[in-house]
Amino acid sequence: MGAFGEGLYLFLFPAYIMELKADAVQLGAVFSILNLASALTIIPGGILTDKYDRKKILFFSWLVWAFAPLAYSLADRWSQLFVGAALWGASMFGAPAITAYVINSVKKESVMSATSIVSASWTMGYVFSPAIGGYLADTFSMRLVLHLSFIFSLLSTSVFLFIASQHPKKASVTQPSPLSVVGYNKRKMVLWAGLLATIAFTLYLTRPFVVPFFQDELHLSDFQVGVLGSATWLGAALLGVFLGRIGDRWKKAGAVFVCMIFYLASVIVLILFRQLPTAALASFLMGGSFLAGTLVSSLIGSIAPEARMGRWISVPQTTGMLAAVFAPFLGGWLYKNSVYYPFIAAIAVTPVLAVLTLTKPLAKEIHTEEMRIH
């Protein structure tokens, strides 16, 4: 329900920013503000996740998020979008809570599948709404689309009133801590946080500029862009479930590797074959890259101490968001010089990142019950 409401406008949002007289660099600035607000709230959210009822954290974080499209609809020029972007970003204090909530609700051997299925159910809500949002924007106005998004966002927030409470587990004083495992997992968490920051930077070099690319190079209408948005979210849903299975049946790092291969393939197809059918294929494959943060968060959550799960999860989420603050600026500058430059830069970097995910310090898994430290 929440994704359907947000999906009405999200894929068209870059076009809406440019309709409010923004250039490519200013478009990147809006996304940078959104990501900066996200980065500043995730670690505090992780601390809250380890102390308070996660149900309440989820409800209040989504309530803040619900007002973002309403704030966007009130903007008369691009700089006024910063208010909605800040609201959207501030709502990310609930991100560690939802990952911890899911991890503590399933068996350890199903962590990646469970988090991927939850993420896929979210992205399934996007499958039809971008096309609907594009049609409504073409026929009526983008402001109407944003008002409808606000209504759906409030309705989805109310769902959290009906889920079970989940209080964080306290540290055990009876079970000794295997310090070697703690130290290994902490180093692994720091390495993944650094790698996710680089992955996020690479993704955000291109992500805000895919829609402008469709309009500048393929000359597509809002409705056609919305259809491609639906293809993207369908890819995120279907490929997300596939990636979760890879993580549980092969190795968790392997799921991130395949995720990056999907992204690489999508960018290559996008810039080499500038036709609507191939753009749909590129959009579908690009959807697979949307799971990168979710996969790393579930990987870290599966090795984190119970009493500190929220804080551990929040570290890679924060580094990823911080990287995403600066990437749109560089992407905007590259796009302004040539619409192909951000995508070429991503093609150059992505294979290296994919290979790094399978290196021993990141990919080695400890198969022992001591992975769950109290």
Backbone hydrogen bonds in HBPLUS format (Angstrom, degrees):
<---DONOR---> <-ACCEPTOR-->    atom                        ^
c    i                          cat <-CA-CA->   ^        H-A-AA   ^      H-
h    n   atom  resd res      DA  || num        DHA   H-A  angle D-A-AA Bond
n    s   type  num  typ     dist DA aas  dist angle  dist       angle   num
A0005-GLY N   A0001-MET O   3.18 MM   4  6.43 160.5  2.22 144.9 149.1     1
A0006-GLU N   A0002-GLY O   2.99 MM   4  6.28 167.8  2.01 153.9 157.1     2
A0007-GLY N   A0003-ALA O   2.69 MM   4  5.61 152.8  1.76 145.0 153.8     3
A0008-LEU N   A0005-GLY O   3.32 MM   3  5.51 149.0  2.42 100.1 108.5     4
A0009-TYR N   A0006-GLU O   3.16 MM   3  5.97 150.0  2.25 118.6 124.2     5
A0010-LEU N   A0006-GLU O   2.96 MM   4  5.87 160.3  2.00 156.2 161.8     6
A0012-LEU N   A0009-TYR O   3.00 MM   3  5.32 126.4  2.30 107.7 122.3     7
A0013-PHE N   A0009-TYR O   2.90 MM   4  5.81 111.0  2.39 146.9 165.4     8
A0013-PHE N   A0010-LEU O   3.14 MM   3  4.99 152.5  2.22  97.7 106.1     9
A0015-ALA N   A0012-LEU O   3.01 MM   3  5.38 117.3  2.41 108.3 123.4    10
A0016-TYR N   A0012-LEU O   2.99 MM   4  6.29 151.7  2.08 152.1 161.2    11
A0016-TYR N   A0013-PHE O   3.05 MM   3  4.90 114.3  2.50  93.6 110.0    12
A0017-ILE N   A0013-PHE O   2.88 MM   4  6.19 153.6  1.95 156.2 163.1    13
A0018-MET N   A0014-PRO O   3.12 MM   4  6.41 156.8  2.18 145.8 151.1    14
A0019-GLU N   A0015-ALA O   2.92 MM   4  6.19 137.7  2.10 140.8 153.1    15
A0020-LEU N   A0016-TYR O   3.21 MM   4  6.52 130.5  2.47 137.9 149.4    16
A0020-LEU N   A0017-ILE O   3.09 MM   3  5.27 138.1  2.28  98.0 109.7    17
A0021-LYS N   A0018-MET O   3.15 MM   3  5.27 131.6  2.40 114.1 111.3    18
A0078-TRP N   A0020-LEU O   3.19 MM  58  4.95 145.4  2.32 146.2 136.0    19
A0027-LEU N   A0023-ASP O   2.86 MM   4  6.09 150.5  1.94 153.3 162.5    20
A0028-GLY N   A0024-ALA O   3.07 MM   4  6.31 155.4  2.13 140.8 146.8    21
A0029-ALA N   A0025-VAL O   3.00 MM   4  6.33 137.8  2.18 137.5 149.7    22
A0030-VAL N   A0026-GLN O   3.19 MM   4  6.55 146.0  2.31 146.1 152.4    23
A0031-PHE N   A0027-LEU O   3.42 MM   4  6.85 161.1  2.46 150.7 154.2    24
A0032-SER N   A0028-GLY O   2.90 MM   4  6.11 144.5  2.02 143.0 154.2    25
A0033-ILE N   A0029-ALA O   2.98 MM   4  6.24 153.7  2.05 149.3 154.2    26
A0034-LEU N   A0030-VAL O   3.13 MM   4  6.42 160.1  2.17 146.4 151.8    27
A0035-ASN N   A0031-PHE O   2.92 MM   4  6.13 161.0  1.95 148.2 153.0    28
A0036-LEU N   A0032-SER O   2.80 MM   4  5.94 147.2  1.91 144.8 154.4    29
A0037-ALA N   A0033-ILE O   2.98 MM   4  6.16 166.5  2.00 152.4 155.1    30
A0038-SER N   A0034-LEU O   3.09 MM   4  6.33 150.2  2.19 140.0 148.6    31
A0039-ALA N   A0035-ASN O   2.88 MM   4  6.08 159.4  1.92 145.1 150.3    32
A0040-LEU N   A0036-LEU O   3.03 MM   4  6.26 152.0  2.11 151.3 157.9    33
A0041-THR N   A0038-SER O   3.16 MM   3  5.45 146.9  2.28 105.3 114.7    34
A0042-ILE N   A0038-SER O   3.22 MM   4  6.28 134.8  2.44 155.2 165.4    35
A0045-GLY N   A0041-THR O   2.99 MM   4  6.08 146.5  2.10 140.5 150.8    36
A0046-GLY N   A0042-ILE O   2.81 MM   4  6.19 138.7  1.98 145.6 158.1    37
A0046-GLY N   A0043-ILE O   2.97 MM   3  4.87 120.2  2.34  94.6 110.1    38
A0047-ILE N   A0043-ILE O   3.03 MM   4  6.40 151.7  2.12 153.6 160.6    39
A0048-LEU N   A0044-PRO O   3.01 MM   4  6.30 160.0  2.05 148.5 153.8    40
A0049-THR N   A0045-GLY O   2.90 MM   4  6.07 148.7  2.00 141.3 150.4    41
A0050-ASP N   A0046-GLY O   3.25 MM   4  6.51 139.4  2.43 138.8 147.2    42
A0050-ASP N   A0047-ILE O   3.21 MM   3  5.34 131.4  2.46  98.1 110.0    43
A0051-LYS N   A0048-LEU O   3.00 MM   3  5.12 157.8  2.05 106.5 113.6    44
A0052-TYR N   A0048-LEU O   2.90 MM   4  5.81 163.9  1.92 170.9 168.6    45
A0057-ILE N   A0053-ASP O   3.35 MM   4  6.75 157.6  2.41 146.5 152.8    46
A0054-ARG N   A0166-GLN O   2.99 MM 112  5.51 173.1  2.00 148.5 146.2    47
A0058-LEU N   A0054-ARG O   2.99 MM   4  6.15 161.2  2.03 148.4 152.7    48
A0059-PHE N   A0055-LYS O   3.01 MM   4  6.27 160.4  2.05 149.2 154.6    49
A0060-PHE N   A0056-LYS O   3.05 MM   4  6.23 175.3  2.05 155.7 156.2    50
A0061-SER N   A0057-ILE O   3.00 MM   4  6.04 153.1  2.08 146.0 153.9    51
A0062-TRP N   A0058-LEU O   3.04 MM   4  6.11 160.6  2.08 148.7 153.5    52
A0063-LEU N   A0059-PHE O   3.01 MM   4  6.20 143.9  2.14 142.5 153.1    53
A0064-VAL N   A0060-PHE O   3.22 MM   4  6.45 154.8  2.29 142.1 146.4    54
A0065-TRP N   A0061-SER O   3.12 MM   4  6.39 160.4  2.16 143.3 149.0    55
A0066-ALA N   A0062-TRP O   2.86 MM   4  6.04 144.2  1.99 146.5 155.3    56
A0067-PHE N   A0064-VAL O   3.28 MM   3  5.80 146.7  2.39 110.5 118.2    57
A0068-ALA N   A0065-TRP O   3.15 MM   3  5.58 163.8  2.18 114.6 119.6    58
A0071-ALA N   A0067-PHE O   3.07 MM   4  6.34 156.8  2.13 150.2 156.3    59
A0072-TYR N   A0068-ALA O   2.95 MM   4  6.28 154.7  2.01 153.6 161.4    60
A0073-SER N   A0069-PRO O   3.01 MM   4  6.19 151.3  2.09 143.4 150.2    61
A0074-LEU N   A0071-ALA O   3.22 MM   3  5.38 144.9  2.35 101.7 111.2    62
A0075-ALA N   A0072-TYR O   3.17 MM   3  5.54 165.7  2.19 113.3 117.7    63
A0080-GLN N   A0077-ARG O   3.03 MM   3  5.76 148.0  2.13 121.2 129.5    64
A0081-LEU N   A0078-TRP O   3.03 MM   3  5.52 160.5  2.07 113.9 120.2    65
A0082-PHE N   A0079-SER O   3.34 MM   3  5.94 168.3  2.35 112.3 115.7    66
A0085-ALA N   A0081-LEU O   2.97 MM   4  6.20 162.8  2.00 156.5 162.2    67
A0086-ALA N   A0082-PHE O   2.84 MM   4  5.93 151.3  1.92 143.0 149.9    68
A0087-LEU N   A0083-VAL O   3.04 MM   4  6.36 152.4  2.12 145.9 153.5    69
A0088-TRP N   A0084-GLY O   2.90 MM   4  6.15 166.9  1.92 153.9 157.0    70
A0089-GLY N   A0085-ALA O   2.93 MM   4  6.11 164.9  1.95 147.2 151.7    71
A0090-ALA N   A0086-ALA O   2.83 MM   4  5.94 157.5  1.88 145.8 152.3    72
A0091-SER N   A0087-LEU O   3.13 MM   4  6.33 141.1  2.28 146.3 155.1    73
A0092-MET N   A0089-GLY O   3.04 MM   3  5.61 162.9  2.07 115.8 121.3    74
A0093-PHE N   A0090-ALA O   3.37 MM   3  6.38 158.2  2.42 124.2 124.5    75
A0094-GLY N   A0091-SER O   3.24 MM   3  6.32 168.6  2.25 126.2 128.0    76
A0095-ALA N   A0092-MET O   2.99 MM   3  5.17 166.8  2.00 110.9 115.3    77
A0098-ILE N   A0094-GLY O   3.19 MM   4  6.50 153.8  2.26 156.6 161.7    78
A0099-THR N   A0095-ALA O   3.41 MM   4  6.64 162.6  2.44 150.9 155.1    79
A0100-ALA N   A0096-PRO O   2.95 MM   4  6.10 166.7  1.96 151.1 155.3    80
A0101-TYR N   A0097-ALA O   2.82 MM   4  5.87 153.6  1.89 144.8 152.8    81
A0102-VAL N   A0098-ILE O   3.12 MM   4  6.25 160.9  2.16 142.6 146.2    82
A0103-ILE N   A0099-THR O   2.99 MM   4  6.19 171.2  1.99 154.9 157.7    83
A0104-ASN N   A0100-ALA O   3.01 MM   4  6.07 158.4  2.05 149.2 154.1    84
A0105-SER N   A0102-VAL O   2.96 MM   3  5.10 157.7  2.01 108.6 115.2    85
A0110-SER N   A0107-LYS O   2.98 MM   3  5.49 160.5  2.02 116.1 122.2    86
A0111-VAL N   A0108-LYS O   3.41 MM   3  5.40 166.8  2.43 111.7 110.1    87
A0114-ALA N   A0110-SER O   2.89 MM   4  5.96 162.0  1.92 155.3 160.8    88
A0115-THR N   A0111-VAL O   2.97 MM   4  6.19 172.6  1.98 157.2 158.7    89
A0116-SER N   A0112-MET O   2.94 MM   4  5.92 153.6  2.01 142.0 150.1    90
A0117-ILE N   A0113-SER O   2.84 MM   4  5.98 151.0  1.92 145.9 153.7    91
A0118-VAL N   A0114-ALA O   2.99 MM   4  6.26 162.7  2.02 152.9 157.1    92
A0119-SER N   A0115-THR O   2.97 MM   4  6.12 159.8  2.01 141.9 148.1    93
A0120-ALA N   A0116-SER O   2.68 MM   4  5.85 148.8  1.78 142.3 152.3    94
A0121-SER N   A0117-ILE O   2.79 MM   4  6.03 149.6  1.88 147.2 154.9    95
A0122-TRP N   A0118-VAL O   3.11 MM   4  6.41 146.7  2.23 141.5 150.2    96
A0123-THR N   A0119-SER O   2.97 MM   4  6.33 160.7  2.00 148.7 153.6    97
A0124-MET N   A0120-ALA O   2.79 MM   4  6.00 142.1  1.94 146.0 156.6    98
A0125-GLY N   A0122-TRP O   3.09 MM   3  5.56 139.3  2.26 107.2 117.6    99
A0126-TYR N   A0123-THR O   2.89 MM   3  5.20 147.4  1.99 107.0 117.1   100
A0127-VAL N   A0124-MET O   3.15 MM   3  5.30 155.3  2.21 105.4 112.7   101
A0132-ILE N   A0128-PHE O   3.25 MM   4  6.50 161.3  2.29 151.6 157.3   102
A0133-GLY N   A0129-SER O   2.69 MM   4  5.80 166.0  1.71 158.7 162.9   103
A0134-GLY N   A0130-PRO O   2.79 MM   4  5.94 153.1  1.86 144.1 151.7   104
A0135-TYR N   A0131-ALA O   2.96 MM   4  6.19 155.9  2.02 144.6 150.6   105
A0136-LEU N   A0132-ILE O   2.94 MM   4  6.21 165.2  1.96 154.7 158.5   106
A0137-ALA N   A0133-GLY O   2.85 MM   4  6.00 152.4  1.93 145.8 154.0   107
A0138-ASP N   A0134-GLY O   2.96 MM   4  6.12 155.0  2.02 145.0 151.4   108
A0139-THR N   A0135-TYR O   2.87 MM   4  6.04 158.0  1.92 149.9 156.4   109
A0140-PHE N   A0136-LEU O   2.71 MM   4  5.48 161.6  1.74 144.3 150.7   110
A0146-LEU N   A0142-MET O   2.99 MM   4  6.31 154.3  2.05 149.2 155.8   111
A0147-HIS N   A0143-ARG O   2.99 MM   4  6.25 150.2  2.08 145.7 153.5   112
A0148-LEU N   A0144-LEU O   3.01 MM   4  6.30 158.1  2.06 152.2 157.6   113
A0149-SER N   A0145-VAL O   2.97 MM   4  6.23 152.4  2.05 145.4 153.6   114
A0150-PHE N   A0146-LEU O   3.03 MM   4  6.26 151.4  2.11 142.6 149.5   115
A0151-ILE N   A0147-HIS O   3.18 MM   4  6.53 153.7  2.25 145.5 151.4   116
A0152-PHE N   A0148-LEU O   3.05 MM   4  6.39 167.3  2.07 156.9 158.9   117
A0153-SER N   A0149-SER O   2.86 MM   4  5.99 152.3  1.94 149.2 157.7   118
A0154-LEU N   A0150-PHE O   3.05 MM   4  6.30 154.2  2.12 147.4 152.9   119
A0155-LEU N   A0151-ILE O   3.08 MM   4  6.38 159.4  2.13 149.3 155.0   120
A0156-SER N   A0152-PHE O   2.93 MM   4  6.15 158.7  1.97 149.1 154.5   121
A0157-THR N   A0153-SER O   3.02 MM   4  6.19 148.2  2.13 141.5 150.2   122
A0158-SER N   A0154-LEU O   3.20 MM   4  6.48 145.5  2.32 144.5 152.3   123
A0159-VAL N   A0156-SER O   3.16 MM   3  5.44 146.8  2.27 104.0 113.1   124
A0160-PHE N   A0157-THR O   3.18 MM   3  5.90 149.0  2.28 117.5 123.5   125
A0161-LEU N   A0158-SER O   3.06 MM   3  5.60 159.8  2.10 113.4 119.8   126
A0162-PHE N   A0159-VAL O   2.99 MM   3  5.72 164.4  2.02 121.2 126.1   127
A0172-SER N   A0374-HIS O   3.12 MM 202  5.22 133.6  2.35 119.9 132.0   128
A0181-VAL N   A0178-PRO O   3.08 MM   3  5.65 125.8  2.38 113.1 125.1   129
A0182-VAL N   A0178-PRO O   3.13 MM   4  6.45 159.8  2.18 150.0 156.4   130
A0183-GLY N   A0179-LEU O   2.86 MM   4  6.03 168.3  1.88 153.4 155.7   131
A0184-TYR N   A0180-SER O   3.00 MM   4  6.13 159.5  2.04 142.2 148.1   132
A0185-ASN N   A0181-VAL O   2.91 MM   4  6.03 170.1  1.92 154.1 156.9   133
A0186-LYS N   A0182-VAL O   2.90 MM   4  6.06 151.3  1.99 148.1 156.6   134
A0187-ARG N   A0183-GLY O   3.05 MM   4  6.24 161.2  2.08 148.1 152.4   135
A0188-LYS N   A0184-TYR O   2.95 MM   4  6.19 154.6  2.02 146.0 153.9   136
A0189-MET N   A0185-ASN O   2.86 MM   4  6.07 149.7  1.95 143.3 151.2   137
A0190-VAL N   A0186-LYS O   3.04 MM   4  6.34 157.9  2.09 149.6 154.4   138
A0191-LEU N   A0187-ARG O   2.99 MM   4  6.26 160.9  2.03 151.2 156.2   139
A0192-TRP N   A0188-LYS O   2.95 MM   4  6.16 161.9  1.98 150.0 154.9   140
A0193-ALA N   A0189-MET O   2.89 MM   4  6.08 149.5  1.98 144.5 153.6   141
A0194-GLY N   A0190-VAL O   3.04 MM   4  6.34 154.4  2.11 147.2 153.0   142
A0195-LEU N   A0191-LEU O   2.93 MM   4  6.22 159.2  1.97 149.7 155.9   143
A0196-LEU N   A0192-TRP O   2.76 MM   4  5.87 162.9  1.79 151.4 156.2   144
A0197-ALA N   A0193-ALA O   3.09 MM   4  6.23 148.0  2.20 138.3 146.5   145
A0198-THR N   A0194-GLY O   3.24 MM   4  6.59 153.3  2.32 142.8 148.8   146
A0199-ILE N   A0195-LEU O   2.86 MM   4  6.18 157.5  1.91 152.7 159.8   147
A0200-ALA N   A0196-LEU O   2.77 MM   4  5.91 166.7  1.79 152.3 155.9   148
A0201-PHE N   A0197-ALA O   2.97 MM   4  6.14 154.9  2.03 143.2 150.2   149
A0202-THR N   A0198-THR O   3.06 MM   4  6.27 157.2  2.11 145.1 150.6   150
A0203-LEU N   A0199-ILE O   2.89 MM   4  6.20 161.3  1.93 155.4 160.7   151
A0204-TYR N   A0200-ALA O   2.93 MM   4  6.06 162.1  1.96 151.7 156.2   152
A0205-LEU N   A0202-THR O   3.27 MM   3  5.24 152.7  2.35  97.8 105.9   153
A0206-THR N   A0203-LEU O   3.22 MM   3  5.88 147.9  2.33 111.1 118.0   154
A0207-ARG N   A0203-LEU O   2.96 MM   4  6.02 165.2  1.98 153.8 158.5   155
A0209-PHE N   A0206-THR O   2.82 MM   3  5.36 147.9  1.92 121.1 131.8   156
A0213-PHE N   A0209-PHE O   3.01 MM   4  6.03 146.2  2.13 132.9 142.5   157
A0214-PHE N   A0210-VAL O   2.93 MM   4  6.29 152.8  2.00 149.8 157.0   158
A0215-GLN N   A0211-VAL O   3.03 MM   4  6.36 155.2  2.10 153.4 160.2   159
A0216-ASP N   A0212-PRO O   2.72 MM   4  5.85 159.6  1.76 152.8 158.9   160
A0217-GLU N   A0213-PHE O   2.85 MM   4  5.61 165.4  1.87 148.1 152.8   161
A0218-LEU N   A0214-PHE O   2.98 MM   4  5.02 135.5  2.18 115.2 128.7   162
A0225-VAL N   A0221-SER O   2.92 MM   4  6.19 158.9  1.97 153.0 159.3   163
A0226-GLY N   A0222-ASP O   2.85 MM   4  6.05 149.4  1.94 142.8 151.7   164
A0227-VAL N   A0223-PHE O   2.96 MM   4  6.33 146.8  2.07 145.7 154.5   165
A0228-LEU N   A0224-GLN O   3.08 MM   4  6.42 156.9  2.13 146.9 152.3   166
A0229-GLY N   A0225-VAL O   2.87 MM   4  6.20 142.8  2.01 142.2 153.7   167
A0230-SER N   A0226-GLY O   2.94 MM   4  6.31 146.8  2.05 144.5 153.0   168
A0231-ALA N   A0227-VAL O   3.03 MM   4  6.44 148.3  2.13 144.0 152.7   169
A0232-THR N   A0228-LEU O   2.97 MM   4  6.28 147.4  2.08 143.1 151.8   170
A0233-TRP N   A0229-GLY O   3.06 MM   4  6.42 160.2  2.10 153.4 156.8   171
A0234-LEU N   A0230-SER O   2.89 MM   4  6.07 148.8  1.99 146.3 155.5   172
A0235-GLY N   A0231-ALA O   3.01 MM   4  6.17 154.2  2.08 142.0 148.6   173
A0236-ALA N   A0232-THR O   2.96 MM   4  6.32 149.1  2.06 141.8 151.0   174
A0237-ALA N   A0233-TRP O   2.94 MM   4  6.14 152.4  2.02 142.8 149.2   175
A0238-LEU N   A0234-LEU O   2.96 MM   4  6.15 178.2  1.96 159.4 158.9   176
A0239-LEU N   A0235-GLY O   2.83 MM   4  5.48 150.0  1.92 140.1 149.9   177
A0240-GLY N   A0236-ALA O   2.95 MM   4  5.33 131.6  2.19 117.4 130.1   178
A0241-VAL N   A0237-ALA O   3.33 MM   4  6.54 156.1  2.39 142.6 145.7   179
A0242-PHE N   A0238-LEU O   3.32 MM   4  6.58 160.3  2.36 142.8 148.2   180
A0243-LEU N   A0239-LEU O   2.82 MM   4  6.07 153.2  1.89 148.2 155.3   181
A0244-GLY N   A0240-GLY O   2.99 MM   4  6.25 153.0  2.07 147.2 154.2   182
A0245-ARG N   A0241-VAL O   3.11 MM   4  6.42 154.6  2.17 147.8 153.9   183
A0246-ILE N   A0242-PHE O   3.08 MM   4  6.41 155.2  2.14 146.8 153.6   184
A0247-GLY N   A0243-LEU O   2.99 MM   4  6.28 157.7  2.04 148.4 154.0   185
A0248-ASP N   A0244-GLY O   3.11 MM   4  6.40 150.6  2.20 147.8 154.6   186
A0249-ARG N   A0245-ARG O   2.86 MM   4  5.89 156.8  1.92 154.1 160.6   187
A0250-TRP N   A0246-ILE O   2.79 MM   4  5.32 154.5  1.85 142.8 148.7   188
A0254-GLY N   A0251-LYS O   3.02 MM   3  5.13 124.2  2.34  96.8 111.8   189
A0255-ALA N   A0252-LYS O   3.18 MM   3  5.43 135.0  2.39 101.5 112.3   190
A0257-PHE N   A0253-ALA O   3.03 MM   4  6.37 153.4  2.10 148.0 156.0   191
A0258-VAL N   A0254-GLY O   3.03 MM   4  6.29 164.3  2.05 151.0 153.2   192
A0259-CYS N   A0255-ALA O   3.02 MM   4  6.15 150.7  2.10 140.6 149.4   193
A0260-MET N   A0256-VAL O   3.05 MM   4  6.36 152.1  2.13 148.8 154.2   194
A0261-ILE N   A0257-PHE O   3.10 MM   4  6.45 145.6  2.22 144.5 154.7   195
A0262-PHE N   A0258-VAL O   2.99 MM   4  6.31 153.6  2.06 151.2 157.3   196
A0263-TYR N   A0259-CYS O   3.19 MM   4  6.55 153.5  2.27 141.9 148.8   197
A0264-LEU N   A0260-MET O   2.93 MM   4  6.19 163.5  1.96 149.6 153.5   198
A0265-ALA N   A0261-ILE O   2.97 MM   4  6.15 168.7  1.98 153.5 156.1   199
A0266-SER N   A0262-PHE O   2.97 MM   4  6.15 153.9  2.04 145.9 153.3   200
A0267-VAL N   A0263-TYR O   3.09 MM   4  6.37 160.2  2.13 156.4 159.9   201
A0268-ILE N   A0264-LEU O   3.12 MM   4  6.34 162.8  2.15 152.3 157.1   202
A0269-VAL N   A0265-ALA O   3.00 MM   4  6.17 168.7  2.02 152.6 155.6   203
A0270-LEU N   A0266-SER O   2.95 MM   4  6.04 155.3  2.02 143.1 150.6   204
A0271-ILE N   A0267-VAL O   3.18 MM   4  6.39 163.2  2.21 152.6 153.7   205
A0272-LEU N   A0268-ILE O   3.08 MM   4  6.06 148.7  2.18 149.2 157.7   206
A0273-PHE N   A0269-VAL O   3.11 MM   4  5.75 163.3  2.14 144.7 148.6   207
A0275-GLN N   A0273-PHE O   2.96 MM   2  5.74 136.5  2.16 101.7  90.2   208
A0279-ALA N   A0275-GLN O   2.83 MM   4  5.96 145.5  1.95 150.5 161.8   209
A0280-ALA N   A0276-LEU O   2.99 MM   4  6.25 140.9  2.15 145.4 155.2   210
A0281-LEU N   A0277-PRO O   3.16 MM   4  6.56 151.0  2.24 141.8 149.0   211
A0282-ALA N   A0278-THR O   2.86 MM   4  6.12 162.3  1.89 149.0 153.9   212
A0283-SER N   A0279-ALA O   2.87 MM   4  6.00 152.8  1.95 140.3 147.9   213
A0284-PHE N   A0280-ALA O   2.95 MM   4  6.18 156.3  2.01 145.8 151.8   214
A0285-LEU N   A0281-LEU O   3.01 MM   4  6.30 166.2  2.03 156.1 158.6   215
A0286-MET N   A0282-ALA O   2.87 MM   4  5.99 153.2  1.94 146.4 154.7   216
A0287-GLY N   A0283-SER O   3.12 MM   4  6.34 137.0  2.31 141.3 151.1   217
A0287-GLY N   A0284-PHE O   3.21 MM   3  5.32 132.6  2.45  96.3 108.4   218
A0288-GLY N   A0285-LEU O   3.02 MM   3  5.53 142.8  2.16 109.9 119.2   219
A0289-SER N   A0286-MET O   2.98 MM   3  5.43 141.0  2.13 109.4 119.8   220
A0290-PHE N   A0287-GLY O   3.14 MM   3  5.43 152.2  2.22 106.7 114.9   221
A0291-LEU N   A0288-GLY O   3.45 MM   3  6.06 169.1  2.46 112.2 115.3   222
A0292-ALA N   A0289-SER O   3.25 MM   3  5.70 171.3  2.25 118.4 119.4   223
A0295-LEU N   A0291-LEU O   2.90 MM   4  6.02 163.2  1.92 164.9 168.8   224
A0296-VAL N   A0292-ALA O   3.11 MM   4  6.35 164.8  2.13 153.5 157.1   225
A0297-SER N   A0293-GLY O   2.93 MM   4  6.05 159.4  1.97 148.3 154.6   226
A0298-SER N   A0294-THR O   2.98 MM   4  6.17 159.4  2.02 148.8 153.7   227
A0299-LEU N   A0295-LEU O   2.97 MM   4  6.14 150.7  2.06 143.1 151.8   228
A0300-ILE N   A0296-VAL O   2.93 MM   4  6.17 164.3  1.95 154.3 157.3   229
A0301-GLY N   A0297-SER O   2.84 MM   4  5.99 159.2  1.89 146.8 153.6   230
A0302-SER N   A0298-SER O   3.00 MM   4  6.06 141.8  2.15 139.2 147.6   231
A0303-ILE N   A0300-ILE O   3.14 MM   3  5.47 148.9  2.25 107.2 115.8   232
A0308-ARG N   A0305-PRO O   3.03 MM   3  5.31 150.5  2.12 108.9 118.2   233
A0306-GLU N   A0373-ILE O   2.90 MM  67  6.28 147.7  2.01 164.2 174.6   234
A0312-TRP N   A0308-ARG O   3.00 MM   4  6.23 164.7  2.02 161.0 165.7   235
A0313-ILE N   A0309-MET O   2.92 MM   4  6.08 169.9  1.93 158.1 160.9   236
A0314-SER N   A0310-GLY O   3.01 MM   4  6.10 148.2  2.12 140.1 149.0   237
A0315-VAL N   A0312-TRP O   3.26 MM   3  5.58 143.9  2.40 104.3 113.4   238
A0318-THR N   A0314-SER O   2.88 MM   4  5.90 146.6  1.99 141.0 149.1   239
A0319-THR N   A0315-VAL O   3.02 MM   4  6.33 166.5  2.04 157.6 160.6   240
A0320-GLY N   A0316-PRO O   2.93 MM   4  5.99 157.3  1.99 145.8 152.2   241
A0321-MET N   A0317-GLN O   3.12 MM   4  6.29 153.9  2.19 138.4 144.9   242
A0322-LEU N   A0318-THR O   2.84 MM   4  6.08 157.5  1.89 155.0 161.6   243
A0323-ALA N   A0319-THR O   3.05 MM   4  6.21 158.9  2.09 145.3 150.2   244
A0324-ALA N   A0320-GLY O   3.09 MM   4  6.30 146.4  2.21 137.1 146.7   245
A0325-VAL N   A0321-MET O   3.05 MM   4  6.36 117.2  2.46 137.4 152.7   246
A0325-VAL N   A0322-LEU O   3.09 MM   3  5.15 147.3  2.20  97.6 107.6   247
A0327-ALA N   A0323-ALA O   3.20 MM   4  6.38 156.2  2.26 151.8 159.0   248
A0329-PHE N   A0326-PHE O   3.16 MM   3  5.57 129.5  2.43 108.7 121.0   249
A0330-LEU N   A0326-PHE O   3.38 MM   4  6.80 161.9  2.41 155.7 159.5   250
A0331-GLY N   A0327-ALA O   2.74 MM   4  5.95 169.2  1.76 162.7 166.6   251
A0332-GLY N   A0328-PRO O   2.73 MM   4  5.73 152.2  1.81 139.1 146.5   252
A0333-TRP N   A0329-PHE O   3.00 MM   4  6.26 155.9  2.06 146.1 152.3   253
A0334-LEU N   A0330-LEU O   2.88 MM   4  6.14 162.9  1.91 155.2 160.1   254
A0335-TYR N   A0331-GLY O   2.80 MM   4  5.94 161.9  1.83 148.9 154.6   255
A0336-LYS N   A0332-GLY O   2.93 MM   4  6.01 149.4  2.02 142.0 149.9   256
A0337-ASN N   A0333-TRP O   3.29 MM   4  6.55 141.3  2.45 139.2 147.8   257
A0337-ASN N   A0334-LEU O   3.12 MM   3  5.29 129.1  2.39  98.8 111.7   258
A0338-SER N   A0334-LEU O   2.92 MM   4  6.20 154.6  1.98 151.9 160.0   259
A0341-TYR N   A0338-SER O   3.20 MM   3  5.50 145.2  2.33 108.2 116.8   260
A0344-ILE N   A0340-TYR O   2.97 MM   4  6.16 156.5  2.02 159.7 167.4   261
A0345-ALA N   A0341-TYR O   2.99 MM   4  6.15 162.1  2.02 155.5 159.7   262
A0346-ALA N   A0342-PRO O   3.09 MM   4  6.32 151.4  2.17 139.5 147.0   263
A0347-ILE N   A0343-PHE O   3.00 MM   4  6.25 152.8  2.08 144.6 151.6   264
A0348-ALA N   A0344-ILE O   3.08 MM   4  6.35 148.2  2.18 146.2 154.2   265
A0349-VAL N   A0345-ALA O   3.22 MM   4  6.46 148.6  2.33 145.9 153.2   266
A0350-THR N   A0346-ALA O   2.96 MM   4  5.85 168.2  1.97 157.0 160.0   267
A0352-VAL N   A0349-VAL O   3.10 MM   3  5.68 125.0  2.42 116.3 128.8   268
A0353-LEU N   A0349-VAL O   3.29 MM   4  6.62 158.0  2.35 150.8 157.3   269
A0354-ALA N   A0350-THR O   2.92 MM   4  6.16 159.5  1.97 159.8 165.6   270
A0355-VAL N   A0351-PRO O   3.10 MM   4  6.32 160.8  2.14 148.1 151.9   271
A0356-LEU N   A0352-VAL O   3.04 MM   4  6.28 156.4  2.10 148.4 155.1   272
A0357-THR N   A0353-LEU O   3.27 MM   4  6.56 142.2  2.42 145.8 153.6   273
A0358-LEU N   A0355-VAL O   3.08 MM   3  5.66 151.0  2.16 114.8 122.5   274
A0359-THR N   A0356-LEU O   3.13 MM   3  5.30 168.4  2.14 110.8 114.3   275
A0362-LEU N   A0359-THR O   3.09 MM   3  5.71 138.4  2.27 117.2 128.0   276
A0363-ALA N   A0359-THR O   2.84 MM   4  5.79 161.4  1.88 160.8 165.9   277
A0364-LYS N   A0360-LYS O   3.07 MM   4  5.28 162.5  2.11 140.6 142.0   278
A0371-MET N   A0368-THR O   3.19 MM   3  5.89 165.7  2.22 118.6 120.3   279
A0372-ARG N   A0369-GLU O   3.28 MM   3  6.18 166.3  2.30 121.2 123.3   280
